[in-house]
Amino acid sequence: MALDFSVWRHMGPGLLLAATSVGASHILMSPEAGARFGFQLVWLVVITHLIKYPAFEFAPRYVAARGESLLDAYARAPGPEKWAIWLGLADMTIQAIGLIAALVGLTASFLVASVGGLSLPLWSLVLLSILLLLLALGHYRALRLVNVGLLLFLAFGTVIAFSAAPPNWTDLPQMATPSMPGGSLLLVAAILGFMPTSVAVSIWQSLWSLEQGRFREHAELSSAERKTLLRRGLFDLRVGYGLSAGLAVLFVCLGATVLHPRGLVPQGTDVALNLSRLYTEVLGEWMRPIVLLMAFAALFTTCYTMMDGFPRSFIAARRVLRGQTAAGGGVDRGYWTFLLSVTFGGMAILALLPDPAMLVKGVGAFGLLLSPIYFTLNLWAVTRLVSSPELRPSRALVALSVIGIVSMVAIALLLLWTTFGNL
């Protein structure tokens, strides 16, 4: 069977998902898992990617079948009118403020370590100015062009470092044995909530797909044409998702091999310097400026994608509340009002708590609390609103979804009980 290379022309939303993923969760949480607990949480990274995969596949599957975003599906959810949209608006506002504080602060820490000259708050302001300018000039097309190069750059450097310091075969049983080491609950919850990224990002996927143009105005398309749209969307998703999963495992292994024996944990305002040891301890000091640049590039990409995704979802949700479709309205004043408001809130939090590493874990754990709701809504959308059997998910995918939802609920309840049970 001949390979269909035309699918490469349709790459986009899946790589944007990878760009959102290969950032704080990989560069911070994966190495921290290895640094604190050796290879004991490798299994968690693999299982997390596996059980959360259906939530992200449901986005291109629903868009290909219906020609509309997941937000339009959420508006039809059973219960009080449009309750899921209102919940999403509240959640995206809180998460946007927290993530801007965490990710911009974390990205700025690499500039403090590599360039210096300015404090963390000042570098954060410089970064925000550049990001806002790029968003004003480029939007989706610029996102796509920038992300491809930066992701490949990071992947290449990480594979070289891993090849120079691979784990031993004797470490394989530890990697594959499920365990939750003492003191790991917050990190486990953050990984499950924020790796490869929040389930809520599936909403962004659907909006990016519609903006890209290949899913619009296809109400009269045949079943075969819709299947082609789905095939292209799934190929795009799986390339980006596979890249995310592979890099996450490599980062945990590097943390376990390089940082764990030395007792170095990525935390505090020196997080960039500790993370750079993943490469410099293996390849030499000459690698320090390169790895700092690679990490900065990946985090910058994540910030870029995030700062477009949240306000884009906000204005789309607002259109749905007005009885319109989520896509098709373009960027309006509400996009910038929301973005500037949450940016100000994020900077206020960073000024009060200048520890980007802790902020990332906190936001990841918070994201876990609502992720099962988004996951359930996505599952409901593709099983109840998609009529064509050829476009509906398989029984195996539905079963994996149920496992994912139950697992996330269990860890979220354990986190809440551990945190508040003795109050």
C-alpha angles and dihedrals in degrees: 000000000000119000115246103226091177089084089074088069089062097054113127124095092049092054090046087054089052090048089054090048102043095067131067096358092054104031095043114018098038095052090042090054089053094042095051102034107018112220095337095105099043088098090055093054091051095045092046092056090046100049094041095048096089091057089062096040089056090066099065089034093057095041093050091050100042108020092229138092129266088252089066088054092048089056088064096049114132116260133044113007111282092341091149092057092051091047090049092051092053093045096047091050093052094042093046092055093046096044094048089054093046102040100037090046091048092048091048090053088066090054090049090052098043105031106016121179095112134058123250093261093049094048087049090056091049091051093048091051091053093046093050091049093051092048090051091052105036121017115168100356093050090046091055096047096046096045098055094057096043094048093051090047092054094043092052094051093045094051090051092051092046091049090054093050109026122170120257122257087243088067093063097087090053091051093052100042113094111232140146109215119213113276094019101104097099092047091046091051091047092050092048091047101040107028123123080355140297116303086233088072087075085078089059089050091058092047093047090050091053093046091050085063105227095107100044127113097001101133090123097047119124124247090255092053092050090050089053090053090050093048091053092046092050093048090053091048095047094050092053094040093048091051089051094050094047095049092046092057092046091052093051090050092049090050091050094045101041110022105030097062090050096046092240116150124184103241144122125020091317092064093116094055093048092048092050088063088072086077107021094054088056106033103023139256092295086074095060099088091042095051092044088053092047093050092045090051093052093047092045089054091051091050090048093051094043094050090054097041099054099051091039089056090046096056091042091053090048090054091051091052088054091055095257130118116270096237131053102051097095124210116321139171091285090064092060095038091055094042095050092045095053091042090057090047091049093052090050091055092047090052090053096043110025095183107106093180093059091043091055092053092045093052091045092053091047090050089056091062094066099028093090089057093053090044091052092047091051091049091048091050096054095041099042106028100038109080102180110091089210092060098041119096121263122255089251091055091048091050091050088051092055090050090051094049094047092047093051092048091050095051092043091053091047090051092049092047092048092047101041106014095097097046 
